[in-house]
C-alpha cells in the first residue's frame, strides 16, 4: 500500500510542476490570476518579465522531470511483466 502512496505523491509532484512550467512557457508568470505575484518592477520591465518566465519554465520543467523520474522503473517493470505474460508467438 505504501508503494501506491509514493507513486501517487510523485505523480502529483510531477503534475504540479508541469502546470507551473506551463505558466512560464506561456508567459503568464507575471499574471496575478494565472501565474504568481511578482514585484511591480518585474511587471513593468519587459526584460525582467521575460527573465521571470524563462526561470520559472526552466526550473519547473526540471522539477517535473525529477518528479516523474521515480515513476519510470515501476512502469518499465509493469510493461516487462506484460510482455513476459503474452502467449508464445503473439
HTML snippet that shows the backbone in 3Dmol.js (N, CA, C, O; Angstrom):
<script src="https://3Dmol.org/build/3Dmol-min.js"></script>
<div id="view" style="width:600px;height:400px;position:relative"></div>
<script>
const pdb = `
ATOM      1  N   UNK A   1       0.813  -1.195   0.000  1.00  0.00           N
ATOM      2  CA  UNK A   1       0.000   0.000   0.000  1.00  0.00           C
ATOM      3  C   UNK A   1       0.859   1.263   0.000  1.00  0.00           C
ATOM      4  O   UNK A   1       0.492   2.276  -0.595  1.00  0.00           O
ATOM      5  N   UNK A   2       2.004   1.190   0.674  1.00  0.00           N
ATOM      6  CA  UNK A   2       2.879   2.362   0.744  1.00  0.00           C
ATOM      7  C   UNK A   2       3.433   2.721  -0.624  1.00  0.00           C
ATOM      8  O   UNK A   2       3.631   3.896  -0.934  1.00  0.00           O
ATOM      9  N   UNK A   3       3.685   1.697  -1.449  1.00  0.00           N
ATOM     10  CA  UNK A   3       4.216   1.992  -2.779  1.00  0.00           C
ATOM     11  C   UNK A   3       3.197   2.739  -3.636  1.00  0.00           C
ATOM     12  O   UNK A   3       3.582   3.573  -4.456  1.00  0.00           O
ATOM     13  N   UNK A   4       1.928   2.463  -3.466  1.00  0.00           N
ATOM     14  CA  UNK A   4       0.908   3.209  -4.207  1.00  0.00           C
ATOM     15  C   UNK A   4       0.833   4.662  -3.733  1.00  0.00           C
ATOM     16  O   UNK A   4       0.623   5.576  -4.531  1.00  0.00           O
ATOM     17  N   UNK A   5       1.008   4.859  -2.429  1.00  0.00           N
ATOM     18  CA  UNK A   5       1.029   6.218  -1.888  1.00  0.00           C
ATOM     19  C   UNK A   5       2.211   7.003  -2.460  1.00  0.00           C
ATOM     20  O   UNK A   5       2.054   8.145  -2.889  1.00  0.00           O
ATOM     21  N   UNK A   6       3.393   6.385  -2.461  1.00  0.00           N
ATOM     22  CA  UNK A   6       4.570   7.053  -3.023  1.00  0.00           C
ATOM     23  C   UNK A   6       4.403   7.315  -4.517  1.00  0.00           C
ATOM     24  O   UNK A   6       4.772   8.383  -5.006  1.00  0.00           O
ATOM     25  N   UNK A   7       3.856   6.356  -5.234  1.00  0.00           N
ATOM     26  CA  UNK A   7       3.596   6.532  -6.665  1.00  0.00           C
ATOM     27  C   UNK A   7       2.685   7.732  -6.894  1.00  0.00           C
ATOM     28  O   UNK A   7       2.939   8.550  -7.778  1.00  0.00           O
ATOM     29  N   UNK A   8       1.621   7.836  -6.093  1.00  0.00           N
ATOM     30  CA  UNK A   8       0.690   8.957  -6.222  1.00  0.00           C
ATOM     31  C   UNK A   8       1.328  10.284  -5.866  1.00  0.00           C
ATOM     32  O   UNK A   8       1.057  11.295  -6.513  1.00  0.00           O
ATOM     33  N   UNK A   9       2.175  10.294  -4.844  1.00  0.00           N
ATOM     34  CA  UNK A   9       2.855  11.544  -4.456  1.00  0.00           C
ATOM     35  C   UNK A   9       3.789  12.036  -5.552  1.00  0.00           C
ATOM     36  O   UNK A   9       3.804  13.225  -5.869  1.00  0.00           O
ATOM     37  N   UNK A  10       4.568  11.128  -6.132  1.00  0.00           N
ATOM     38  CA  UNK A  10       5.473  11.535  -7.206  1.00  0.00           C
ATOM     39  C   UNK A  10       4.697  11.965  -8.446  1.00  0.00           C
ATOM     40  O   UNK A  10       5.102  12.907  -9.128  1.00  0.00           O
ATOM     41  N   UNK A  11       3.600  11.297  -8.746  1.00  0.00           N
ATOM     42  CA  UNK A  11       2.781  11.700  -9.889  1.00  0.00           C
ATOM     43  C   UNK A  11       2.176  13.083  -9.663  1.00  0.00           C
ATOM     44  O   UNK A  11       2.114  13.898 -10.584  1.00  0.00           O
ATOM     45  N   UNK A  12       1.734  13.341  -8.444  1.00  0.00           N
ATOM     46  CA  UNK A  12       1.176  14.650  -8.111  1.00  0.00           C
ATOM     47  C   UNK A  12       2.241  15.735  -8.179  1.00  0.00           C
ATOM     48  O   UNK A  12       1.981  16.829  -8.681  1.00  0.00           O
ATOM     49  N   UNK A  13       3.431  15.445  -7.681  1.00  0.00           N
ATOM     50  CA  UNK A  13       4.542  16.396  -7.760  1.00  0.00           C
ATOM     51  C   UNK A  13       4.887  16.720  -9.202  1.00  0.00           C
ATOM     52  O   UNK A  13       5.076  17.886  -9.549  1.00  0.00           O
ATOM     53  N   UNK A  14       4.969  15.710 -10.037  1.00  0.00           N
ATOM     54  CA  UNK A  14       5.277  15.934 -11.449  1.00  0.00           C
ATOM     55  C   UNK A  14       4.192  16.731 -12.158  1.00  0.00           C
ATOM     56  O   UNK A  14       4.490  17.595 -12.982  1.00  0.00           O
ATOM     57  N   UNK A  15       2.946  16.444 -11.840  1.00  0.00           N
ATOM     58  CA  UNK A  15       1.843  17.173 -12.470  1.00  0.00           C
ATOM     59  C   UNK A  15       1.815  18.633 -12.029  1.00  0.00           C
ATOM     60  O   UNK A  15       1.601  19.522 -12.854  1.00  0.00           O
ATOM     61  N   UNK A  16       2.030  18.891 -10.741  1.00  0.00           N
ATOM     62  CA  UNK A  16       2.028  20.270 -10.246  1.00  0.00           C
ATOM     63  C   UNK A  16       3.180  21.067 -10.839  1.00  0.00           C
ATOM     64  O   UNK A  16       3.004  22.227 -11.209  1.00  0.00           O
ATOM     65  N   UNK A  17       4.349  20.460 -10.931  1.00  0.00           N
ATOM     66  CA  UNK A  17       5.499  21.155 -11.518  1.00  0.00           C
ATOM     67  C   UNK A  17       5.275  21.390 -13.011  1.00  0.00           C
ATOM     68  O   UNK A  17       5.701  22.414 -13.546  1.00  0.00           O
ATOM     69  N   UNK A  18       4.620  20.465 -13.677  1.00  0.00           N
ATOM     70  CA  UNK A  18       4.320  20.649 -15.110  1.00  0.00           C
ATOM     71  C   UNK A  18       3.368  21.822 -15.323  1.00  0.00           C
ATOM     72  O   UNK A  18       3.539  22.602 -16.260  1.00  0.00           O
ATOM     73  N   UNK A  19       2.376  21.945 -14.465  1.00  0.00           N
ATOM     74  CA  UNK A  19       1.441  23.070 -14.582  1.00  0.00           C
ATOM     75  C   UNK A  19       2.144  24.402 -14.317  1.00  0.00           C
ATOM     76  O   UNK A  19       1.856  25.399 -14.980  1.00  0.00           O
ATOM     77  N   UNK A  20       3.058  24.421 -13.356  1.00  0.00           N
ATOM     78  CA  UNK A  20       3.806  25.645 -13.087  1.00  0.00           C
ATOM     79  C   UNK A  20       4.725  25.983 -14.256  1.00  0.00           C
ATOM     80  O   UNK A  20       4.864  27.154 -14.611  1.00  0.00           O
ATOM     81  N   UNK A  21       5.347  24.983 -14.854  1.00  0.00           N
ATOM     82  CA  UNK A  21       6.206  25.218 -16.014  1.00  0.00           C
ATOM     83  C   UNK A  21       5.392  25.735 -17.199  1.00  0.00           C
ATOM     84  O   UNK A  21       5.878  26.542 -17.991  1.00  0.00           O
ATOM     85  N   UNK A  22       4.169  25.271 -17.311  1.00  0.00           N
ATOM     86  CA  UNK A  22       3.302  25.734 -18.405  1.00  0.00           C
ATOM     87  C   UNK A  22       3.059  27.241 -18.311  1.00  0.00           C
ATOM     88  O   UNK A  22       3.008  27.930 -19.331  1.00  0.00           O
ATOM     89  N   UNK A  23       2.911  27.748 -17.094  1.00  0.00           N
ATOM     90  CA  UNK A  23       2.733  29.197 -16.927  1.00  0.00           C
ATOM     91  C   UNK A  23       3.967  29.938 -17.415  1.00  0.00           C
ATOM     92  O   UNK A  23       3.846  31.007 -18.015  1.00  0.00           O
ATOM     93  N   UNK A  24       5.146  29.393 -17.170  1.00  0.00           N
ATOM     94  CA  UNK A  24       6.372  30.024 -17.634  1.00  0.00           C
ATOM     95  C   UNK A  24       6.501  29.998 -19.140  1.00  0.00           C
ATOM     96  O   UNK A  24       6.898  30.994 -19.745  1.00  0.00           O
ATOM     97  N   UNK A  25       6.169  28.868 -19.760  1.00  0.00           N
ATOM     98  CA  UNK A  25       6.277  28.764 -21.214  1.00  0.00           C
ATOM     99  C   UNK A  25       5.239  29.635 -21.927  1.00  0.00           C
ATOM    100  O   UNK A  25       5.486  30.107 -23.036  1.00  0.00           O
ATOM    101  N   UNK A  26       4.108  29.844 -21.311  1.00  0.00           N
ATOM    102  CA  UNK A  26       3.069  30.687 -21.915  1.00  0.00           C
ATOM    103  C   UNK A  26       3.270  32.169 -21.633  1.00  0.00           C
ATOM    104  O   UNK A  26       2.545  33.002 -22.177  1.00  0.00           O
ATOM    105  N   UNK A  27       4.240  32.509 -20.795  1.00  0.00           N
ATOM    106  CA  UNK A  27       4.490  33.914 -20.473  1.00  0.00           C
ATOM    107  C   UNK A  27       3.483  34.488 -19.500  1.00  0.00           C
ATOM    108  O   UNK A  27       3.198  35.685 -19.540  1.00  0.00           O
ATOM    109  N   UNK A  28       2.940  33.658 -18.629  1.00  0.00           N
ATOM    110  CA  UNK A  28       1.913  34.093 -17.688  1.00  0.00           C
ATOM    111  C   UNK A  28       2.399  34.184 -16.254  1.00  0.00           C
ATOM    112  O   UNK A  28       1.582  34.247 -15.335  1.00  0.00           O
ATOM    113  N   UNK A  29       3.703  34.193 -16.038  1.00  0.00           N
ATOM    114  CA  UNK A  29       4.229  34.215 -14.681  1.00  0.00           C
ATOM    115  C   UNK A  29       3.834  35.503 -13.967  1.00  0.00           C
ATOM    116  O   UNK A  29       3.519  35.473 -12.777  1.00  0.00           O
ATOM    117  N   UNK A  30       3.844  36.618 -14.663  1.00  0.00           N
ATOM    118  CA  UNK A  30       3.539  37.905 -14.039  1.00  0.00           C
ATOM    119  C   UNK A  30       2.043  38.195 -13.955  1.00  0.00           C
ATOM    120  O   UNK A  30       1.637  39.191 -13.355  1.00  0.00           O
ATOM    121  N   UNK A  31       1.231  37.341 -14.546  1.00  0.00           N
ATOM    122  CA  UNK A  31      -0.218  37.496 -14.443  1.00  0.00           C
ATOM    123  C   UNK A  31      -0.651  36.997 -13.062  1.00  0.00           C
ATOM    124  O   UNK A  31      -0.401  35.847 -12.702  1.00  0.00           O
ATOM    125  N   UNK A  32      -1.291  37.862 -12.305  1.00  0.00           N
ATOM    126  CA  UNK A  32      -1.628  37.529 -10.918  1.00  0.00           C
ATOM    127  C   UNK A  32      -2.616  36.372 -10.819  1.00  0.00           C
ATOM    128  O   UNK A  32      -2.572  35.609  -9.854  1.00  0.00           O
ATOM    129  N   UNK A  33      -3.498  36.231 -11.790  1.00  0.00           N
ATOM    130  CA  UNK A  33      -4.523  35.201 -11.719  1.00  0.00           C
ATOM    131  C   UNK A  33      -4.060  33.867 -12.307  1.00  0.00           C
ATOM    132  O   UNK A  33      -4.480  32.812 -11.833  1.00  0.00           O
ATOM    133  N   UNK A  34      -3.209  33.894 -13.322  1.00  0.00           N
ATOM    134  CA  UNK A  34      -2.740  32.657 -13.944  1.00  0.00           C
ATOM    135  C   UNK A  34      -1.335  32.273 -13.509  1.00  0.00           C
ATOM    136  O   UNK A  34      -0.916  31.134 -13.713  1.00  0.00           O
ATOM    137  N   UNK A  35      -0.604  33.202 -12.914  1.00  0.00           N
ATOM    138  CA  UNK A  35       0.778  32.929 -12.538  1.00  0.00           C
ATOM    139  C   UNK A  35       1.028  33.175 -11.068  1.00  0.00           C
ATOM    140  O   UNK A  35       0.411  32.554 -10.203  1.00  0.00           O
ATOM    141  N   UNK A  36       1.946  34.095 -10.798  1.00  0.00           N
ATOM    142  CA  UNK A  36       2.381  34.353  -9.431  1.00  0.00           C
ATOM    143  C   UNK A  36       2.342  35.846  -9.154  1.00  0.00           C
ATOM    144  O   UNK A  36       2.257  36.654 -10.078  1.00  0.00           O
ATOM    145  N   UNK A  37       2.405  36.209  -7.877  1.00  0.00           N
ATOM    146  CA  UNK A  37       2.541  37.615  -7.510  1.00  0.00           C
ATOM    147  C   UNK A  37       4.014  37.974  -7.607  1.00  0.00           C
ATOM    148  O   UNK A  37       4.864  37.315  -7.009  1.00  0.00           O
ATOM    149  N   UNK A  38       4.309  39.012  -8.356  1.00  0.00           N
ATOM    150  CA  UNK A  38       5.690  39.466  -8.531  1.00  0.00           C
ATOM    151  C   UNK A  38       5.751  40.956  -8.230  1.00  0.00           C
ATOM    152  O   UNK A  38       4.725  41.635  -8.275  1.00  0.00           O
ATOM    153  N   UNK A  39       6.943  41.481  -7.922  1.00  0.00           N
ATOM    154  CA  UNK A  39       7.063  42.910  -7.656  1.00  0.00           C
ATOM    155  C   UNK A  39       6.672  43.752  -8.872  1.00  0.00           C
ATOM    156  O   UNK A  39       6.718  43.280 -10.009  1.00  0.00           O
ATOM    157  N   UNK A  40       6.296  44.980  -8.619  1.00  0.00           N
ATOM    158  CA  UNK A  40       5.869  45.885  -9.691  1.00  0.00           C
ATOM    159  C   UNK A  40       6.997  46.158 -10.677  1.00  0.00           C
ATOM    160  O   UNK A  40       6.746  46.356 -11.866  1.00  0.00           O
ATOM    161  N   UNK A  41       8.232  46.171 -10.197  1.00  0.00           N
ATOM    162  CA  UNK A  41       9.364  46.418 -11.100  1.00  0.00           C
ATOM    163  C   UNK A  41       9.487  45.316 -12.145  1.00  0.00           C
ATOM    164  O   UNK A  41       9.858  45.584 -13.288  1.00  0.00           O
ATOM    165  N   UNK A  42       9.181  44.091 -11.767  1.00  0.00           N
ATOM    166  CA  UNK A  42       9.248  42.981 -12.716  1.00  0.00           C
ATOM    167  C   UNK A  42       8.095  43.074 -13.712  1.00  0.00           C
ATOM    168  O   UNK A  42       8.271  42.792 -14.897  1.00  0.00           O
ATOM    169  N   UNK A  43       6.934  43.464 -13.239  1.00  0.00           N
ATOM    170  CA  UNK A  43       5.781  43.584 -14.140  1.00  0.00           C
ATOM    171  C   UNK A  43       5.965  44.676 -15.179  1.00  0.00           C
ATOM    172  O   UNK A  43       5.507  44.542 -16.314  1.00  0.00           O
ATOM    173  N   UNK A  44       6.634  45.756 -14.797  1.00  0.00           N
ATOM    174  CA  UNK A  44       6.741  46.902 -15.700  1.00  0.00           C
ATOM    175  C   UNK A  44       7.885  46.779 -16.697  1.00  0.00           C
ATOM    176  O   UNK A  44       7.841  47.427 -17.743  1.00  0.00           O
ATOM    177  N   UNK A  45       8.898  45.982 -16.422  1.00  0.00           N
ATOM    178  CA  UNK A  45      10.056  45.860 -17.308  1.00  0.00           C
ATOM    179  C   UNK A  45       9.927  44.592 -18.160  1.00  0.00           C
ATOM    180  O   UNK A  45       9.901  43.489 -17.613  1.00  0.00           O
ATOM    181  N   UNK A  46       9.846  44.730 -19.491  1.00  0.00           N
ATOM    182  CA  UNK A  46       9.686  43.546 -20.350  1.00  0.00           C
ATOM    183  C   UNK A  46      10.856  42.556 -20.241  1.00  0.00           C
ATOM    184  O   UNK A  46      10.650  41.346 -20.339  1.00  0.00           O
ATOM    185  N   UNK A  47      12.072  43.061 -20.040  1.00  0.00           N
ATOM    186  CA  UNK A  47      13.224  42.163 -19.938  1.00  0.00           C
ATOM    187  C   UNK A  47      13.143  41.332 -18.649  1.00  0.00           C
ATOM    188  O   UNK A  47      13.424  40.134 -18.663  1.00  0.00           O
ATOM    189  N   UNK A  48      12.762  41.968 -17.546  1.00  0.00           N
ATOM    190  CA  UNK A  48      12.610  41.226 -16.296  1.00  0.00           C
ATOM    191  C   UNK A  48      11.442  40.254 -16.352  1.00  0.00           C
ATOM    192  O   UNK A  48      11.507  39.162 -15.788  1.00  0.00           O
ATOM    193  N   UNK A  49      10.387  40.649 -17.027  1.00  0.00           N
ATOM    194  CA  UNK A  49       9.226  39.769 -17.170  1.00  0.00           C
ATOM    195  C   UNK A  49       9.610  38.511 -17.971  1.00  0.00           C
ATOM    196  O   UNK A  49       9.229  37.398 -17.609  1.00  0.00           O
ATOM    197  N   UNK A  50      10.369  38.704 -19.062  1.00  0.00           N
ATOM    198  CA  UNK A  50      10.824  37.568 -19.872  1.00  0.00           C
ATOM    199  C   UNK A  50      11.758  36.678 -19.066  1.00  0.00           C
ATOM    200  O   UNK A  50      11.683  35.452 -19.148  1.00  0.00           O
ATOM    201  N   UNK A  51      12.641  37.301 -18.285  1.00  0.00           N
ATOM    202  CA  UNK A  51      13.577  36.531 -17.456  1.00  0.00           C
ATOM    203  C   UNK A  51      12.815  35.709 -16.402  1.00  0.00           C
ATOM    204  O   UNK A  51      13.174  34.562 -16.136  1.00  0.00           O
ATOM    205  N   UNK A  52      11.779  36.287 -15.812  1.00  0.00           N
ATOM    206  CA  UNK A  52      10.967  35.561 -14.833  1.00  0.00           C
ATOM    207  C   UNK A  52      10.264  34.375 -15.496  1.00  0.00           C
ATOM    208  O   UNK A  52      10.224  33.283 -14.931  1.00  0.00           O
ATOM    209  N   UNK A  53       9.713  34.588 -16.691  1.00  0.00           N
ATOM    210  CA  UNK A  53       9.068  33.493 -17.417  1.00  0.00           C
ATOM    211  C   UNK A  53      10.066  32.375 -17.722  1.00  0.00           C
ATOM    212  O   UNK A  53       9.764  31.195 -17.544  1.00  0.00           O
ATOM    213  N   UNK A  54      11.257  32.762 -18.185  1.00  0.00           N
ATOM    214  CA  UNK A  54      12.275  31.762 -18.522  1.00  0.00           C
ATOM    215  C   UNK A  54      12.733  30.974 -17.295  1.00  0.00           C
ATOM    216  O   UNK A  54      12.900  29.756 -17.361  1.00  0.00           O
ATOM    217  N   UNK A  55      12.935  31.669 -16.182  1.00  0.00           N
ATOM    218  CA  UNK A  55      13.389  30.992 -14.971  1.00  0.00           C
ATOM    219  C   UNK A  55      12.345  30.021 -14.435  1.00  0.00           C
ATOM    220  O   UNK A  55      12.673  28.900 -14.044  1.00  0.00           O
ATOM    221  N   UNK A  56      11.095  30.449 -14.417  1.00  0.00           N
ATOM    222  CA  UNK A  56      10.028  29.558 -13.927  1.00  0.00           C
ATOM    223  C   UNK A  56       9.886  28.361 -14.856  1.00  0.00           C
ATOM    224  O   UNK A  56       9.751  27.230 -14.389  1.00  0.00           O
ATOM    225  N   UNK A  57       9.914  28.592 -16.164  1.00  0.00           N
ATOM    226  CA  UNK A  57       9.794  27.485 -17.106  1.00  0.00           C
ATOM    227  C   UNK A  57      10.948  26.496 -16.940  1.00  0.00           C
ATOM    228  O   UNK A  57      10.725  25.286 -16.933  1.00  0.00           O
ATOM    229  N   UNK A  58      12.171  26.996 -16.806  1.00  0.00           N
ATOM    230  CA  UNK A  58      13.343  26.133 -16.702  1.00  0.00           C
ATOM    231  C   UNK A  58      13.317  25.294 -15.424  1.00  0.00           C
ATOM    232  O   UNK A  58      13.443  24.070 -15.473  1.00  0.00           O
ATOM    233  N   UNK A  59      13.154  25.958 -14.289  1.00  0.00           N
ATOM    234  CA  UNK A  59      13.247  25.246 -13.022  1.00  0.00           C
ATOM    235  C   UNK A  59      12.040  24.345 -12.770  1.00  0.00           C
ATOM    236  O   UNK A  59      12.187  23.280 -12.171  1.00  0.00           O
ATOM    237  N   UNK A  60      10.877  24.743 -13.208  1.00  0.00           N
ATOM    238  CA  UNK A  60       9.698  23.890 -13.008  1.00  0.00           C
ATOM    239  C   UNK A  60       9.722  22.684 -13.945  1.00  0.00           C
ATOM    240  O   UNK A  60       9.216  21.618 -13.595  1.00  0.00           O
ATOM    241  N   UNK A  61      10.304  22.845 -15.127  1.00  0.00           N
ATOM    242  CA  UNK A  61      10.478  21.694 -16.003  1.00  0.00           C
ATOM    243  C   UNK A  61      11.439  20.696 -15.367  1.00  0.00           C
ATOM    244  O   UNK A  61      11.202  19.489 -15.404  1.00  0.00           O
ATOM    245  N   UNK A  62      12.520  21.201 -14.785  1.00  0.00           N
ATOM    246  CA  UNK A  62      13.451  20.323 -14.084  1.00  0.00           C
ATOM    247  C   UNK A  62      12.792  19.613 -12.917  1.00  0.00           C
ATOM    248  O   UNK A  62      13.031  18.426 -12.695  1.00  0.00           O
ATOM    249  N   UNK A  63      11.970  20.324 -12.177  1.00  0.00           N
ATOM    250  CA  UNK A  63      11.260  19.707 -11.045  1.00  0.00           C
ATOM    251  C   UNK A  63      10.279  18.647 -11.534  1.00  0.00           C
ATOM    252  O   UNK A  63      10.110  17.612 -10.888  1.00  0.00           O
ATOM    253  N   UNK A  64       9.631  18.899 -12.674  1.00  0.00           N
ATOM    254  CA  UNK A  64       8.692  17.912 -13.215  1.00  0.00           C
ATOM    255  C   UNK A  64       9.427  16.649 -13.658  1.00  0.00           C
ATOM    256  O   UNK A  64       8.953  15.536 -13.430  1.00  0.00           O
ATOM    257  N   UNK A  65      10.583  16.825 -14.290  1.00  0.00           N
ATOM    258  CA  UNK A  65      11.367  15.659 -14.714  1.00  0.00           C
ATOM    259  C   UNK A  65      11.793  14.849 -13.491  1.00  0.00           C
ATOM    260  O   UNK A  65      11.696  13.622 -13.491  1.00  0.00           O
ATOM    261  N   UNK A  66      12.261  15.533 -12.453  1.00  0.00           N
ATOM    262  CA  UNK A  66      12.670  14.831 -11.235  1.00  0.00           C
ATOM    263  C   UNK A  66      11.471  14.196 -10.521  1.00  0.00           C
ATOM    264  O   UNK A  66      11.622  13.170  -9.859  1.00  0.00           O
ATOM    265  N   UNK A  67      10.302  14.787 -10.649  1.00  0.00           N
ATOM    266  CA  UNK A  67       9.108  14.211 -10.048  1.00  0.00           C
ATOM    267  C   UNK A  67       8.625  12.976 -10.781  1.00  0.00           C
ATOM    268  O   UNK A  67       8.151  12.026 -10.158  1.00  0.00           O
ATOM    269  N   UNK A  68       8.744  12.983 -12.113  1.00  0.00           N
ATOM    270  CA  UNK A  68       8.290  11.836 -12.897  1.00  0.00           C
ATOM    271  C   UNK A  68       9.343  10.732 -12.985  1.00  0.00           C
ATOM    272  O   UNK A  68       9.002   9.591 -13.298  1.00  0.00           O
ATOM    273  N   UNK A  69      10.612  11.039 -12.719  1.00  0.00           N
ATOM    274  CA  UNK A  69      11.694  10.055 -12.862  1.00  0.00           C
ATOM    275  C   UNK A  69      11.496   8.803 -12.009  1.00  0.00           C
ATOM    276  O   UNK A  69      11.738   7.706 -12.514  1.00  0.00           O
ATOM    277  N   UNK A  70      11.075   8.900 -10.755  1.00  0.00           N
ATOM    278  CA  UNK A  70      10.880   7.663  -9.977  1.00  0.00           C
ATOM    279  C   UNK A  70       9.742   6.791 -10.496  1.00  0.00           C
ATOM    280  O   UNK A  70       9.615   5.641 -10.075  1.00  0.00           O
ATOM    281  N   UNK A  71       8.928   7.301 -11.382  1.00  0.00           N
ATOM    282  CA  UNK A  71       7.820   6.510 -11.916  1.00  0.00           C
ATOM    283  C   UNK A  71       8.256   5.634 -13.083  1.00  0.00           C
ATOM    284  O   UNK A  71       7.497   4.768 -13.518  1.00  0.00           O
ATOM    285  N   UNK A  72       9.469   5.845 -13.599  1.00  0.00           N
ATOM    286  CA  UNK A  72       9.929   5.081 -14.762  1.00  0.00           C
ATOM    287  C   UNK A  72      10.200   3.611 -14.417  1.00  0.00           C
ATOM    288  O   UNK A  72       9.711   2.742 -15.139  1.00  0.00           O
ATOM    289  N   UNK A  73      10.952   3.280 -13.353  1.00  0.00           N
ATOM    290  CA  UNK A  73      11.199   1.846 -13.071  1.00  0.00           C
ATOM    291  C   UNK A  73       9.929   1.027 -12.836  1.00  0.00           C
ATOM    292  O   UNK A  73       9.826  -0.072 -13.380  1.00  0.00           O
ATOM    293  N   UNK A  74       8.950   1.509 -12.048  1.00  0.00           N
ATOM    294  CA  UNK A  74       7.727   0.693 -11.924  1.00  0.00           C
ATOM    295  C   UNK A  74       6.996   0.534 -13.258  1.00  0.00           C
ATOM    296  O   UNK A  74       6.422  -0.519 -13.533  1.00  0.00           O
ATOM    297  N   UNK A  75       7.018   1.572 -14.078  1.00  0.00           N
ATOM    298  CA  UNK A  75       6.373   1.462 -15.380  1.00  0.00           C
ATOM    299  C   UNK A  75       7.086   0.478 -16.287  1.00  0.00           C
ATOM    300  O   UNK A  75       6.449  -0.268 -17.031  1.00  0.00           O
ATOM    301  N   UNK A  76       8.418   0.478 -16.220  1.00  0.00           N
ATOM    302  CA  UNK A  76       9.191  -0.466 -17.030  1.00  0.00           C
ATOM    303  C   UNK A  76       8.976  -1.898 -16.564  1.00  0.00           C
ATOM    304  O   UNK A  76       8.871  -2.809 -17.386  1.00  0.00           O
ATOM    305  N   UNK A  77       8.909  -2.104 -15.259  1.00  0.00           N
ATOM    306  CA  UNK A  77       8.696  -3.469 -14.761  1.00  0.00           C
ATOM    307  C   UNK A  77       7.279  -3.956 -15.086  1.00  0.00           C
ATOM    308  O   UNK A  77       7.076  -5.139 -15.355  1.00  0.00           O
ATOM    309  N   UNK A  78       6.317  -3.057 -15.061  1.00  0.00           N
ATOM    310  CA  UNK A  78       4.941  -3.449 -15.421  1.00  0.00           C
ATOM    311  C   UNK A  78       4.852  -3.819 -16.896  1.00  0.00           C
ATOM    312  O   UNK A  78       4.201  -4.801 -17.252  1.00  0.00           O
ATOM    313  N   UNK A  79       5.496  -3.048 -17.747  1.00  0.00           N
ATOM    314  CA  UNK A  79       5.442  -3.360 -19.177  1.00  0.00           C
ATOM    315  C   UNK A  79       6.231  -4.635 -19.477  1.00  0.00           C
ATOM    316  O   UNK A  79       5.855  -5.394 -20.371  1.00  0.00           O
ATOM    317  N   UNK A  80       7.325  -4.882 -18.741  1.00  0.00           N
ATOM    318  CA  UNK A  80       8.073  -6.120 -18.937  1.00  0.00           C
ATOM    319  C   UNK A  80       7.245  -7.318 -18.493  1.00  0.00           C
ATOM    320  O   UNK A  80       7.313  -8.378 -19.113  1.00  0.00           O
ATOM    321  N   UNK A  81       6.467  -7.164 -17.430  1.00  0.00           N
ATOM    322  CA  UNK A  81       5.621  -8.256 -16.968  1.00  0.00           C
ATOM    323  C   UNK A  81       4.529  -8.569 -17.992  1.00  0.00           C
ATOM    324  O   UNK A  81       4.158  -9.729 -18.169  1.00  0.00           O
ATOM    325  N   UNK A  82       4.028  -7.562 -18.649  1.00  0.00           N
ATOM    326  CA  UNK A  82       3.011  -7.783 -19.677  1.00  0.00           C
ATOM    327  C   UNK A  82       3.613  -8.508 -20.864  1.00  0.00           C
ATOM    328  O   UNK A  82       2.986  -9.399 -21.437  1.00  0.00           O
ATOM    329  N   UNK A  83       4.833  -8.127 -21.236  1.00  0.00           N
ATOM    330  CA  UNK A  83       5.481  -8.791 -22.371  1.00  0.00           C
ATOM    331  C   UNK A  83       5.788 -10.244 -22.040  1.00  0.00           C
ATOM    332  O   UNK A  83       5.640 -11.112 -22.899  1.00  0.00           O
ATOM    333  N   UNK A  84       6.214 -10.529 -20.807  1.00  0.00           N
ATOM    334  CA  UNK A  84       6.534 -11.904 -20.404  1.00  0.00           C
ATOM    335  C   UNK A  84       5.282 -12.780 -20.347  1.00  0.00           C
ATOM    336  O   UNK A  84       5.363 -13.983 -20.591  1.00  0.00           O
ATOM    337  N   UNK A  85       4.147 -12.202 -20.035  1.00  0.00           N
ATOM    338  CA  UNK A  85       2.925 -12.999 -19.894  1.00  0.00           C
ATOM    339  C   UNK A  85       2.210 -13.219 -21.224  1.00  0.00           C
ATOM    340  O   UNK A  85       1.247 -13.984 -21.285  1.00  0.00           O
ATOM    341  N   UNK A  86       2.661 -12.569 -22.274  1.00  0.00           N
ATOM    342  CA  UNK A  86       1.993 -12.754 -23.558  1.00  0.00           C
ATOM    343  C   UNK A  86       2.256 -14.168 -24.072  1.00  0.00           C
ATOM    344  O   UNK A  86       3.329 -14.723 -23.834  1.00  0.00           O
ATOM    345  N   UNK A  87       1.295 -14.748 -24.768  1.00  0.00           N
ATOM    346  CA  UNK A  87       1.455 -16.119 -25.242  1.00  0.00           C
ATOM    347  C   UNK A  87       2.558 -16.205 -26.306  1.00  0.00           C
ATOM    348  O   UNK A  87       2.838 -15.219 -26.989  1.00  0.00           O
ATOM    349  N   UNK A  88       3.182 -17.375 -26.447  1.00  0.00           N
ATOM    350  CA  UNK A  88       4.229 -17.527 -27.440  1.00  0.00           C
ATOM    351  C   UNK A  88       3.692 -17.297 -28.852  1.00  0.00           C
ATOM    352  O   UNK A  88       2.605 -17.752 -29.208  1.00  0.00           O
ATOM    353  N   UNK A  89       4.473 -16.591 -29.626  1.00  0.00           N
ATOM    354  CA  UNK A  89       4.075 -16.307 -30.999  1.00  0.00           C
ATOM    355  C   UNK A  89       3.074 -15.176 -31.112  1.00  0.00           C
ATOM    356  O   UNK A  89       2.571 -14.912 -32.205  1.00  0.00           O
ATOM    357  N   UNK A  90       2.770 -14.502 -30.016  1.00  0.00           N
ATOM    358  CA  UNK A  90       1.742 -13.483 -30.069  1.00  0.00           C
ATOM    359  C   UNK A  90       2.146 -12.195 -29.609  1.00  0.00           C
ATOM    360  O   UNK A  90       1.346 -11.259 -29.614  1.00  0.00           O
TER     361      UNK A  90
END
`;
const viewer = $3Dmol.createViewer("view");
viewer.addModel(pdb, "pdb");
viewer.setStyle({}, {cartoon: {color: "spectrum"}});
viewer.zoomTo();
viewer.render();
</script>
